[in-house]
Amino acid sequence: MRAIKAILTILGIILLCLVLLIAGVWIARSINTNRYAIPENPEGGDDRILSENGVEKINGDYMKGFHLSPLGDAHPGTVVVFGGSDGGANVEQAQLLRDNGYDVLDLYFFGQPGQKEFIDEVPLEFFDEVIAYANEKGNGVQPLTVIGTSKGAELTANLAARYPEISNIVLYTPADHTYGNLNYQRDSGTRSSFTWKGEPVPFAAEQGPEFGKFAAEQGAEFGKLMTRLALGLPVSYRAGYEAIAAAADPETVIDLSQFDGHGLLFAGTEDAMWQADVAAKALSEQNDDLEPHIYEGAGHLFHENIDELVGPSWEVMMGGTVAANREAKRDSDEVLLNSLAQWHGPAPAAP
């Protein structure tokens, strides 16, 4: 009888410890989730640009976003802009390009009505609709420049590998592999981010013996990541993407060797989201017309005030320093505008 009581007492203590541990984790997660919350978008969200002259909302079959026309004469052709995995349109960049005389299509590629809800087997063929719109309602595709950031850069690279109509590409913090889907559920990473002609684009997956071996070697980093996720703390995903890339099948590499255009590849050495600096170098080695610009000390997101834009989680999630990210933003803007002027040529002179 005493033995049973002793066992029950021990089990009770263990159960109490588990309850206290779970409660502690829950409390810590709640506190940290609020502490590291990303600031809300400005009032009106992306739609706030509809109040500006020359901006129209695009609501096509799959094509969703905004058409920004310059108020004066436009440079020849069209510039298409894609944002990243946050799901927003890249409004600031679109405004910058419009203000410098370019006809801009600022587009979503998921998350809007009529689109894939997440970056989960997004059909690359939606770009047919983009080309048709540029020819019929825009400024044509002679030339056509496509700009993407982060997952939008991964999208842009995949489009450039398949659409000869694309004249130039600009990839901010790019990937040189196609990665798995992002749907923030248990099966995230188990399907391709994109499809082409109804078939999944080959993607680097979190599986296989090579991935397991690399993950085991980086066990401490993965342990930290899982602990921080459980506690609601911001995390760096770079080690995870490095492990996936290290184990990836060669067919998952985005092949731009036959891309017959010009390109800019922008990345920072301290990118905490993924290894964009490594990817930029790898892509440039495929094609001499892809020009890498690697910024020392910059992270995943170039911005004048990244600490205000992202909030206190920026340093862990995005990487770099405020000063380095600011300098990368200013220099990459200058390089971008100089290159676009060469690629698109001057706006036609007024009669």
C-alpha positions as CSV (number, residue, x, y, z in Angstrom):
1,M,0.0,0.0,0.0
2,R,2.8,2.4,0.9
3,A,4.5,1.6,-2.4
4,I,1.3,2.5,-4.4
5,K,1.0,5.7,-2.4
6,A,4.6,6.6,-3.2
7,I,4.1,5.9,-6.9
8,L,1.0,8.0,-7.0
9,T,2.8,10.8,-5.1
10,I,5.6,10.7,-7.7
11,L,3.2,10.6,-10.6
12,G,1.3,13.6,-9.1
13,I,4.5,15.6,-8.7
14,I,5.5,14.8,-12.3
15,L,2.0,15.8,-13.5
16,L,2.1,19.0,-11.5
17,C,5.6,19.8,-13.0
18,L,4.2,19.2,-16.5
19,V,1.2,21.4,-15.9
20,L,3.5,24.2,-14.5
21,L,5.9,23.8,-17.5
22,I,3.1,24.0,-20.0
23,A,1.5,27.0,-18.2
24,G,4.9,28.7,-18.1
25,V,5.5,28.1,-21.8
26,W,2.0,29.4,-22.6
27,I,2.5,32.5,-20.6
28,A,5.9,33.2,-22.0
29,R,4.6,32.6,-25.6
30,S,1.7,35.0,-25.0
31,I,4.0,37.7,-23.6
32,N,6.6,37.3,-26.4
33,T,4.0,37.2,-29.2
34,N,2.8,40.6,-28.1
35,R,6.3,41.9,-27.5
36,Y,7.6,40.9,-30.9
37,A,4.5,41.6,-32.9
38,I,5.2,43.2,-36.3
39,P,3.6,46.7,-36.5
40,E,0.4,46.9,-38.4
41,N,0.3,48.2,-42.0
42,P,-0.5,51.9,-42.5
43,E,-4.2,52.7,-42.4
44,G,-5.8,51.5,-45.6
45,G,-3.2,48.9,-46.3
46,D,-1.9,48.6,-49.8
47,D,-5.2,50.1,-51.1
48,R,-4.0,53.5,-49.8
49,I,-2.2,54.1,-53.1
50,L,-5.6,54.1,-54.9
51,S,-6.0,57.7,-53.7
52,E,-3.0,58.7,-55.8
53,N,-3.4,60.0,-59.4
54,G,-2.7,57.4,-62.1
55,V,-3.3,54.3,-59.9
56,E,-5.8,51.7,-60.9
57,K,-6.7,48.5,-59.2
58,I,-6.2,45.3,-61.2
59,N,-8.7,42.5,-60.6
60,G,-8.1,39.9,-63.3
61,D,-8.7,36.2,-63.2
62,Y,-5.5,35.4,-61.2
63,M,-3.7,38.7,-61.7
64,K,-4.4,41.0,-58.8
65,G,-2.7,44.3,-57.7
66,F,-2.2,47.8,-58.9
67,H,-1.3,49.6,-62.2
68,L,0.8,52.7,-61.5
69,S,1.1,55.0,-64.5
70,P,3.6,57.9,-64.4
71,L,2.0,61.4,-64.5
72,G,4.5,62.4,-67.3
73,D,6.0,60.6,-70.2
74,A,6.8,57.0,-69.5
75,H,10.0,55.1,-70.3
76,P,9.3,52.4,-72.9
77,G,8.0,49.0,-71.6
78,T,6.8,47.8,-68.3
79,V,8.2,47.0,-64.8
80,V,6.5,44.3,-62.8
81,V,7.0,44.2,-59.0
82,F,6.4,41.3,-56.6
83,G,6.6,41.4,-52.9
84,G,7.6,38.4,-50.6
85,S,6.0,35.9,-48.3
86,D,4.3,38.6,-46.2
87,G,1.7,38.6,-48.9
88,G,1.7,42.4,-49.5
89,A,2.3,44.3,-52.7
90,N,5.6,46.2,-52.7
91,V,4.0,49.6,-52.6
92,E,7.0,51.6,-51.7
93,Q,9.1,50.2,-54.5
94,A,6.3,50.6,-57.0
95,Q,5.9,54.3,-56.1
96,L,9.6,54.9,-56.4
97,L,9.6,53.4,-59.9
98,R,6.5,55.2,-61.0
99,D,7.9,58.5,-59.7
100,N,11.0,57.9,-61.9
101,G,8.8,57.6,-65.0
102,Y,8.1,53.8,-65.3
103,D,4.8,52.1,-66.0
104,V,4.5,49.7,-63.1
105,L,2.4,46.6,-62.4
106,D,2.6,46.1,-58.6
107,L,1.2,42.5,-58.1
108,Y,0.3,39.9,-55.6
109,F,1.0,36.3,-56.4
110,F,-1.0,34.7,-53.6
111,G,-3.4,35.6,-50.8
112,Q,-6.0,37.5,-52.8
113,P,-9.5,36.4,-53.8
114,G,-9.2,34.1,-56.8
115,Q,-5.6,33.3,-56.0
116,K,-3.9,30.5,-54.0
117,E,-4.4,31.3,-50.3
118,F,-0.7,30.6,-49.5
119,I,2.5,30.1,-51.4
120,D,1.4,26.6,-52.2
121,E,1.6,25.3,-55.8
122,V,1.1,28.8,-57.3
123,P,0.6,28.3,-61.0
124,L,3.4,30.1,-62.9
125,E,1.2,30.4,-65.9
126,F,-0.6,33.3,-64.3
127,F,2.1,35.4,-65.9
128,D,0.4,34.9,-69.3
129,E,-2.3,37.2,-68.0
130,V,0.4,39.7,-66.9
131,I,1.9,39.8,-70.3
132,A,-1.5,40.2,-72.0
133,Y,-2.4,43.0,-69.6
134,A,0.8,44.9,-70.2
135,N,0.3,44.7,-74.0
136,E,-3.4,45.6,-73.9
137,K,-3.7,48.1,-71.1
138,G,-0.2,49.0,-70.1
139,N,2.9,50.2,-71.8
140,G,3.8,47.0,-73.6
141,V,6.6,44.5,-72.9
142,Q,9.4,46.0,-75.0
143,P,11.2,45.8,-72.6
144,L,9.8,43.9,-69.7
145,T,11.6,44.0,-66.3
146,V,10.4,41.8,-63.4
147,I,11.5,42.6,-59.8
148,G,10.9,40.3,-56.9
149,T,11.9,40.3,-53.2
150,S,12.6,37.1,-51.1
151,K,9.9,34.5,-52.1
152,G,9.0,37.0,-54.8
153,A,12.6,36.7,-56.1
154,E,12.2,32.9,-56.1
155,L,9.1,33.4,-58.2
156,T,10.7,35.9,-60.5
157,A,13.7,33.6,-61.2
158,N,11.3,30.7,-62.0
159,L,9.4,33.0,-64.4
160,A,12.6,34.1,-66.1
161,A,13.6,30.5,-66.6
162,R,10.4,29.9,-68.5
163,Y,9.3,33.2,-70.2
164,P,11.5,34.6,-73.0
165,E,9.3,37.7,-73.0
166,I,11.1,38.8,-69.8
167,S,13.9,41.1,-70.7
168,N,15.5,41.9,-67.3
169,I,15.2,40.7,-63.8
170,V,16.0,42.2,-60.4
171,L,16.2,39.8,-57.5
172,Y,16.4,41.1,-53.9
173,T,17.6,38.6,-51.4
174,P,17.1,35.7,-53.8
175,A,17.0,31.9,-53.7
176,D,18.8,29.7,-56.2
177,H,16.6,26.7,-55.4
178,T,12.8,26.3,-55.5
179,Y,11.7,25.6,-52.0
180,G,8.6,24.0,-50.5
181,N,5.2,25.5,-49.9
182,L,4.6,28.0,-47.1
183,N,1.1,27.5,-45.6
184,Y,1.9,27.7,-41.9
185,Q,0.4,24.3,-41.3
186,R,1.9,20.9,-40.6
187,D,2.3,20.0,-44.2
188,S,4.3,23.2,-44.9
189,G,7.3,22.3,-47.0
190,T,5.9,19.1,-48.3
191,R,4.7,20.4,-51.7
192,S,6.3,22.8,-54.2
193,S,5.8,26.5,-54.0
194,F,5.0,26.6,-57.7
195,T,3.6,24.5,-60.5
196,W,4.2,24.7,-64.3
197,K,1.8,23.4,-66.8
198,G,0.0,21.5,-64.1
199,E,3.1,19.8,-62.7
200,P,4.9,20.7,-59.5
201,V,8.2,22.5,-60.0
202,P,10.9,20.3,-58.5
203,F,11.7,21.6,-55.0
204,A,14.2,21.2,-52.2
205,A,12.4,19.4,-49.4
206,E,13.1,18.8,-45.7
207,Q,13.7,15.0,-46.2
208,G,16.2,12.4,-47.1
209,P,19.3,11.1,-45.5
210,E,21.5,14.0,-46.5
211,F,19.1,16.5,-44.9
212,G,19.0,14.4,-41.8
213,K,22.8,14.2,-41.6
214,F,23.2,18.0,-42.1
215,A,20.4,18.7,-39.6
216,A,22.1,16.4,-37.0
217,E,25.3,18.3,-37.5
218,Q,23.5,21.5,-36.9
219,G,21.5,20.0,-34.0
220,A,22.3,22.8,-31.5
221,E,21.0,25.4,-33.9
222,F,17.8,23.5,-34.7
223,G,17.3,22.9,-31.0
224,K,17.5,26.7,-30.4
225,L,15.1,27.3,-33.2
226,M,12.5,24.9,-31.9
227,T,12.8,26.3,-28.4
228,R,12.4,29.9,-29.6
229,L,9.4,28.9,-31.7
230,A,7.7,27.3,-28.6
231,L,8.3,30.4,-26.6
232,G,7.0,32.8,-29.2
233,L,10.4,34.3,-29.8
234,P,11.6,35.5,-33.2
235,V,13.7,33.0,-35.1
236,S,16.3,32.9,-37.9
237,Y,15.5,30.3,-40.5
238,R,18.8,30.4,-42.3
239,A,20.2,27.2,-40.8
240,G,17.1,25.4,-41.9
241,Y,17.3,26.6,-45.4
242,E,21.0,25.8,-45.5
243,A,20.3,22.3,-44.5
244,I,17.6,21.9,-47.1
245,A,19.8,23.3,-49.9
246,A,22.7,21.1,-48.8
247,A,20.6,18.0,-49.3
248,A,18.7,19.2,-52.3
249,D,18.5,17.3,-55.6
250,P,20.2,19.2,-58.5
251,E,17.0,19.5,-60.4
252,T,15.7,21.8,-57.7
253,V,18.2,24.5,-58.7
254,I,16.7,27.4,-60.6
255,D,18.4,27.3,-64.0
256,L,19.0,30.8,-65.4
257,S,21.9,29.8,-67.6
258,Q,19.8,30.3,-70.7
259,F,18.2,33.5,-69.6
260,D,18.8,35.9,-72.5
261,G,18.6,39.2,-70.6
262,H,20.2,41.3,-67.9
263,G,19.8,41.0,-64.2
264,L,20.7,42.4,-60.8
265,L,21.1,40.3,-57.7
266,F,21.0,42.1,-54.3
267,A,21.8,40.4,-51.0
268,G,23.4,41.0,-47.6
269,T,26.1,39.0,-45.9
270,E,24.1,38.8,-42.6
271,D,20.8,37.6,-44.0
272,A,19.1,35.7,-41.2
273,M,16.1,34.5,-43.2
274,W,18.0,32.4,-45.7
275,Q,21.4,32.3,-47.5
276,A,20.6,35.0,-50.2
277,D,24.3,36.0,-50.4
278,V,25.2,32.4,-51.3
279,A,22.3,32.2,-53.8
280,A,23.2,35.5,-55.5
281,K,26.8,34.3,-56.1
282,A,25.5,30.9,-57.4
283,L,23.1,32.5,-59.8
284,S,25.7,34.9,-61.1
285,E,28.0,32.0,-61.8
286,Q,25.3,30.5,-64.1
287,N,25.1,33.6,-66.3
288,D,27.5,36.4,-66.8
289,D,24.7,38.9,-67.4
290,L,23.4,38.5,-63.8
291,E,25.3,41.1,-61.7
292,P,25.6,40.4,-58.0
293,H,25.7,43.1,-55.4
294,I,26.5,41.7,-52.0
295,Y,26.3,44.2,-49.1
296,E,28.6,43.7,-46.1
297,G,26.6,43.7,-42.8
298,A,23.2,43.9,-44.5
299,G,20.4,41.4,-43.8
300,H,17.3,40.1,-45.5
301,L,15.4,43.4,-45.9
302,F,16.9,46.6,-47.1
303,H,15.1,49.6,-45.6
304,E,15.8,53.1,-44.3
305,N,14.4,52.2,-40.8
306,I,14.0,48.4,-40.6
307,D,13.6,48.6,-36.8
308,E,10.5,50.7,-37.2
309,L,9.1,48.7,-40.1
310,V,9.5,45.2,-38.6
311,G,9.6,46.0,-34.9
312,P,11.9,44.4,-32.3
313,S,12.0,41.0,-34.0
314,W,13.9,42.4,-37.0
315,E,17.5,41.7,-35.8
316,V,16.9,38.0,-35.3
317,M,14.5,37.4,-38.2
318,M,16.0,39.6,-40.8
319,G,19.6,40.2,-39.7
320,G,22.2,42.9,-40.4
321,T,22.3,46.3,-38.7
322,V,20.1,49.4,-39.1
323,A,23.0,51.3,-40.7
324,A,24.0,48.5,-43.1
325,N,20.4,47.8,-44.2
326,R,19.9,51.6,-44.8
327,E,23.1,51.8,-46.9
328,A,22.1,48.7,-48.9
329,K,18.7,50.3,-49.6
330,R,20.2,53.6,-50.8
331,D,22.9,52.0,-52.9
332,S,20.6,49.3,-54.4
333,D,18.0,52.0,-55.3
334,E,20.7,53.9,-57.2
335,V,22.0,50.8,-59.0
336,L,18.4,49.8,-59.9
337,L,17.5,53.2,-61.3
338,N,20.7,53.5,-63.3
339,S,20.2,50.0,-64.7
340,L,16.5,50.6,-65.6
341,A,17.5,53.8,-67.4
342,Q,19.9,51.7,-69.6
343,W,17.5,48.8,-70.1
344,H,14.4,50.8,-70.9
345,G,15.9,53.9,-72.5
346,P,14.6,57.5,-72.2
347,A,11.0,58.5,-72.2
348,P,9.9,59.7,-75.6
349,A,10.3,63.5,-76.1
350,A,7.0,65.5,-75.9
351,P,5.8,66.6,-79.4
